[in-house]
Amino acid sequence: MESSAGVAERGGAPVPVGGRAGRADRPLRRGEEAHGAAGRPERSLDGAEAIAHVRDYLALTKPRIISLLLWTTVATMIVARPSGLALSTVLWTCLGGYLAAGGAGAINHYLDRDIDARMGRTKKRPIVEGRIEPIHGLIFGIVLGALAGVQLAITVNPLSAVLALTGLVGYVGLYTAWLKPRTPQNIVIGGAAGAMPPLVGWAAATGGLTLEAFVPFLIIFLWTPPHFWALALLISDDYKRTGVPMLPVVRGAEFTRRRILAYSVVLVAFTLVPVATGMFGAIYLAAAAILGIGFLALAAILLREPSKRAALRLYLCSLAYLFLLFAAMAVDRLAA
């Protein structure tokens, strides 16, 4: 497809107008300026396009995913310090958490751009469609991560900054770049990076970490495989086409459904442990039991009656499960 500037024939080979070598003939990207023969822009980015460009950069940060991560951070802060927690500390921690997770998301967009282009779920992402240059997305992610480290260290404490950056490096380095293309256990091991927000919250609230701080961390760590494998069942054809060794591709859908149920049993059992240790009381116990029964029921239904609908239902309900379970943690501590 020819660009709006056209092509000139030089020596029998098509060359873009202006003679710039190395620039393939393609349609103008949104917000890209058309140039005439004199090299002067024919139009500039208008207001609507500028807003759309900002939205594209915001999309790189994966805000819908971050909202749940920030909730687990805030809930854990309440658990760690149910009284005397300054609002400013909560807000600064959320800002730093968003910057760190957003930076990780942007770098993930850069690293996965070739895979994303071949998957139905991700083929319209800003970098894939050319609305943002890959190098610009990478720089954006690195800058966000650096800002997160500096901001958390100054406004909260150095430990929270270190933990947030550990999560960023773990997600883009350990999971995205190393584990994801190599092993079906990628989400099991790499899930530790996604479980870092509660540790950040605990450190922000108290200035340190205790054994209890690892309870919400481990809950997210155990929740991640059944949650993500349900999604993998839904888009296993995409993963197979791109060669990403997700569990349904490598071991099959039946094996994956059995693993989902097994991990769900371990998860629900572990959520009851902090009641036995005295960390939480009756409110949390009731919520964990009810939510756990529901989670196990959905996992069992998926195994007994395999379908895309059952996988989608478990995937969506697992998001609500984690949100409500952390809400129960916070309420239980505030009521104690």
matplotlib code that plots the C-alpha trace (Angstrom):
import matplotlib.pyplot as plt

x = [0.0, 1.5, 2.0, 0.2, 3.4, 3.8, 7.0, 9.6, 11.3, 15.1, 17.1, 14.1, 13.8, 11.0, 12.4, 10.4, 9.9, 12.8, 15.3, 15.5, 17.1, 15.9, 12.3, 9.8, 6.9, 3.9, 0.7, 1.2, 0.8, -1.7, -0.2, 2.7, 3.4, 3.2, 6.2, 6.4, 9.3, 10.9, 10.8, 8.4, 5.5, 2.1, 0.2, 0.9, -0.6, -4.0, -5.6, -7.6, -4.6, -2.5, -5.1, -5.2, -1.4, -1.5, -4.1, -1.7, 1.1, -1.3, -2.3, 1.3, 1.1, -1.8, -4.0, -6.7, -4.2, -2.5, -5.8, -6.0, -2.3, -2.8, -5.8, -3.7, -1.0, -3.5, -5.3, -1.9, -0.9, -4.1, -3.4, 0.2, -0.9, -4.6, -4.3, -2.1, -1.5, -1.1, -3.1, -0.1, 1.9, -0.9, -1.1, 2.7, 2.9, 0.1, 1.9, 5.2, 3.4, 1.7, 4.9, 6.8, 4.1, 3.4, 7.1, 7.1, 4.0, 5.5, 8.8, 6.7, 4.9, 8.3, 9.7, 6.6, 5.8, 6.5, 4.4, 1.6, 1.4, 0.3, -2.2, -5.8, -6.0, -2.9, -2.6, -4.1, -1.6, 0.0, 3.5, 2.2, 0.1, 2.9, 1.2, 4.2, 7.7, 9.2, 12.2, 9.9, 7.9, 11.0, 12.4, 9.0, 9.0, 12.6, 11.9, 8.7, 10.7, 13.5, 11.0, 9.3, 12.5, 13.4, 10.0, 9.4, 12.8, 12.3, 8.6, 8.1, 11.2, 14.1, 12.9, 9.6, 11.6, 13.9, 10.9, 9.0, 12.0, 12.6, 9.1, 9.7, 13.0, 11.4, 8.5, 10.4, 13.6, 12.7, 9.2, 8.9, 12.4, 13.5, 10.8, 7.8, 9.5, 11.2, 9.1, 5.4, 6.2, 6.8, 3.7, 4.4, 7.9, 7.4, 4.3, 6.5, 7.0, 3.3, 3.0, 5.4, 2.8, 1.8, 5.4, 5.8, 2.7, 3.9, 7.3, 5.7, 3.4, 5.9, 9.4, 10.2, 9.1, 7.9, 6.9, 3.3, 4.1, 4.6, 1.1, -0.6, 2.5, 2.0, -1.7, -1.2, 1.7, -0.6, -3.6, -1.7, -1.4, -5.1, -6.0, -3.6, -4.1, -7.8, -6.9, -4.4, -7.2, -9.2, -6.4, -4.4, -4.6, -2.8, -0.1, 0.3, 0.5, 3.2, 5.2, 4.8, 5.0, 2.1, 0.8, -2.3, 0.0, 2.7, 0.7, -2.8, -6.1, -7.1, -3.8, -4.1, -7.6, -6.4, -3.5, -6.0, -8.0, -4.9, -3.5, -7.0, -7.1, -3.7, -4.6, -7.9, -6.2, -3.4, -5.9, -7.1, -3.6, -3.5, -6.6, -4.9, -1.9, -4.0, -3.2, -6.9, -10.2, -13.8, -14.6, -11.7, -12.4, -16.0, -15.0, -12.1, -14.3, -17.2, -14.9, -12.8, -15.8, -16.9, -13.4, -13.1, -16.6, -15.7, -12.4, -14.3, -16.9, -14.2, -12.6, -15.9, -17.5, -14.7, -15.7, -14.5, -17.4, -16.3, -12.7, -13.9, -16.1, -13.3, -10.9, -13.3, -14.4, -10.8, -10.3, -13.3, -12.1, -8.7, -10.3, -12.8, -10.3, -8.0, -11.0, -11.8, -8.2, -8.4, -11.9, -10.9, -7.9, -9.8, -12.6, -10.2]
y = [0.0, 3.3, 6.1, 9.4, 11.0, 8.5, 6.9, 8.0, 5.7, 5.9, 3.4, 1.1, 0.7, 2.4, 5.0, 7.0, 10.7, 12.7, 9.9, 8.6, 5.2, 2.5, 3.9, 1.4, 2.7, 2.5, 4.4, 7.4, 6.5, 8.4, 11.8, 11.4, 14.5, 14.3, 16.0, 17.7, 17.9, 20.7, 18.5, 20.9, 19.3, 19.8, 19.5, 19.1, 16.9, 18.3, 18.3, 15.1, 13.2, 14.5, 13.2, 9.8, 9.7, 10.2, 7.4, 5.1, 5.8, 5.3, 1.9, 0.8, 0.9, -1.6, 0.4, -2.2, -4.7, -2.1, -1.2, -4.7, -4.6, -1.2, -2.5, -5.4, -2.8, -0.6, -3.5, -4.9, -1.4, -1.5, -5.0, -4.0, -0.8, -0.6, 2.6, 5.7, 5.2, 8.6, 9.2, 10.8, 7.6, 5.6, 8.1, 8.3, 4.5, 4.2, 6.6, 4.8, 1.5, 2.7, 4.1, 0.8, -1.5, 0.9, 0.9, -2.9, -3.0, -0.6, -2.6, -5.8, -4.2, -3.6, -7.1, -8.9, -6.8, -9.5, -12.1, -9.5, -8.9, -12.5, -12.8, -11.7, -10.4, -8.1, -7.3, -3.8, -2.7, 0.8, -0.5, -3.3, -1.0, 1.5, 4.3, 4.3, 3.6, 0.6, 2.4, 5.2, 2.6, 1.1, 4.5, 5.4, 2.2, 2.7, 6.3, 5.3, 2.6, 5.1, 7.7, 5.0, 4.1, 7.7, 8.8, 5.9, 6.2, 9.9, 10.1, 6.6, 4.7, 3.0, -0.6, 0.0, 1.4, -1.7, -4.0, -2.2, -2.2, -5.9, -6.6, -4.6, -6.4, -9.8, -9.2, -8.0, -9.8, -13.1, -13.7, -11.9, -12.2, -15.5, -17.8, -17.0, -18.2, -21.2, -23.2, -23.9, -23.2, -19.6, -18.3, -20.4, -19.1, -15.6, -15.1, -14.0, -10.7, -10.1, -10.8, -8.0, -5.3, -6.5, -6.5, -3.0, -2.0, -3.6, -2.0, 1.4, 1.1, -0.2, 0.5, -3.2, -6.8, -9.6, -13.2, -12.0, -9.8, -12.9, -14.1, -11.8, -12.3, -16.0, -15.8, -13.9, -16.2, -19.2, -17.4, -16.5, -19.9, -20.9, -17.4, -17.2, -20.8, -20.1, -17.2, -19.5, -22.0, -19.2, -18.1, -21.4, -21.2, -17.9, -19.2, -22.3, -20.1, -17.9, -20.7, -19.6, -22.7, -22.1, -25.1, -25.8, -25.8, -28.1, -30.4, -30.1, -28.6, -31.6, -31.5, -27.7, -28.0, -30.6, -28.3, -25.4, -27.5, -28.7, -25.2, -23.9, -26.4, -25.4, -21.7, -22.0, -24.1, -21.6, -18.7, -20.4, -20.6, -17.0, -17.6, -20.5, -18.4, -15.6, -13.1, -12.7, -13.4, -14.4, -11.8, -12.9, -16.6, -16.3, -14.5, -16.8, -19.9, -18.6, -17.2, -20.4, -22.7, -20.6, -20.7, -24.4, -25.0, -23.0, -24.9, -28.2, -27.2, -26.3, -29.8, -31.7, -29.6, -28.1, -25.2, -21.7, -20.3, -22.2, -21.0, -17.4, -17.6, -18.8, -16.2, -13.3, -14.6, -15.1, -11.3, -10.7, -13.4, -11.7, -8.2, -9.4, -11.6, -8.6, -6.4, -9.0, -8.8, -5.1, -5.1, -7.8, -5.9, -2.6, -4.4, -6.1]
z = [0.0, -1.0, 1.5, 0.9, -0.1, -3.0, -4.3, -6.8, -9.2, -9.1, -11.1, -11.4, -7.6, -5.5, -3.1, -0.7, -1.5, 0.0, -0.8, 2.7, 2.6, 5.0, 5.5, 4.1, 2.1, 4.4, 5.4, 7.6, 11.3, 13.3, 14.2, 11.7, 9.6, 5.8, 4.2, 0.8, -1.5, 0.5, 3.6, 5.4, 7.4, 5.7, 9.0, 12.7, 15.4, 16.3, 19.7, 19.1, 17.9, 20.8, 23.2, 21.4, 21.5, 25.3, 25.6, 23.7, 26.1, 29.0, 27.4, 27.6, 31.4, 31.4, 33.8, 34.3, 35.6, 37.8, 39.5, 41.1, 42.0, 43.7, 45.7, 47.1, 48.0, 49.9, 51.6, 52.8, 54.1, 56.2, 57.4, 58.4, 60.1, 60.8, 62.8, 62.3, 58.6, 56.9, 53.8, 52.2, 52.6, 50.9, 48.0, 47.5, 47.6, 45.0, 42.8, 43.0, 42.5, 39.4, 38.0, 38.6, 37.3, 34.4, 33.5, 33.6, 31.4, 28.8, 28.6, 28.3, 25.3, 23.7, 24.4, 23.3, 20.2, 17.7, 19.6, 20.2, 16.4, 15.9, 18.7, 18.3, 21.9, 21.5, 17.8, 18.2, 20.9, 20.3, 19.5, 17.3, 15.2, 14.9, 16.8, 19.1, 18.0, 19.8, 21.1, 22.4, 24.3, 25.8, 26.9, 28.3, 30.4, 31.7, 32.6, 34.5, 36.4, 37.3, 38.5, 40.6, 42.4, 43.1, 44.1, 46.5, 48.1, 48.7, 49.7, 51.3, 52.2, 50.4, 51.1, 49.3, 46.3, 46.2, 46.3, 43.6, 41.3, 42.1, 40.9, 37.7, 36.9, 37.8, 35.4, 32.4, 32.9, 34.6, 33.3, 29.9, 28.5, 30.0, 31.3, 29.0, 25.7, 27.4, 29.8, 30.6, 34.2, 33.3, 35.1, 38.2, 38.7, 37.2, 39.3, 42.2, 40.3, 40.2, 43.9, 45.0, 45.6, 49.0, 50.1, 48.8, 50.8, 54.0, 53.7, 53.0, 56.0, 58.6, 57.2, 57.2, 56.6, 58.9, 58.3, 58.2, 55.2, 53.1, 53.7, 51.1, 48.9, 48.9, 48.3, 45.1, 44.2, 44.5, 42.9, 39.7, 38.0, 38.1, 37.2, 34.2, 33.0, 32.7, 30.4, 28.5, 27.9, 26.2, 23.9, 23.5, 19.7, 19.8, 22.0, 19.8, 16.7, 18.2, 19.8, 23.4, 25.5, 27.8, 29.7, 27.5, 24.4, 25.9, 28.1, 26.7, 27.9, 30.1, 32.0, 32.4, 33.9, 36.4, 37.4, 37.8, 40.3, 42.1, 42.5, 43.6, 46.4, 47.6, 47.3, 49.3, 52.0, 52.4, 52.7, 56.0, 57.5, 58.8, 60.8, 62.5, 63.3, 64.7, 62.0, 61.0, 62.8, 62.1, 59.4, 57.3, 58.0, 56.8, 53.6, 52.9, 53.3, 51.2, 48.4, 48.5, 48.1, 45.1, 43.6, 44.0, 42.5, 39.4, 39.0, 39.4, 36.9, 34.4, 34.8, 34.6, 31.8, 29.8, 27.7, 26.8, 28.8, 31.9, 31.5, 31.0, 34.1, 36.2, 34.8, 35.5, 38.9, 40.0, 39.7, 42.0, 44.3, 44.9, 45.3, 47.8, 49.8, 50.2, 51.2, 53.9, 55.2, 55.6, 57.2, 59.6, 60.8, 61.1, 63.1, 65.4]

ax = plt.figure().add_subplot(projection="3d")
ax.plot(x, y, z, "-o")
ax.set_aspect("equal")
plt.show()
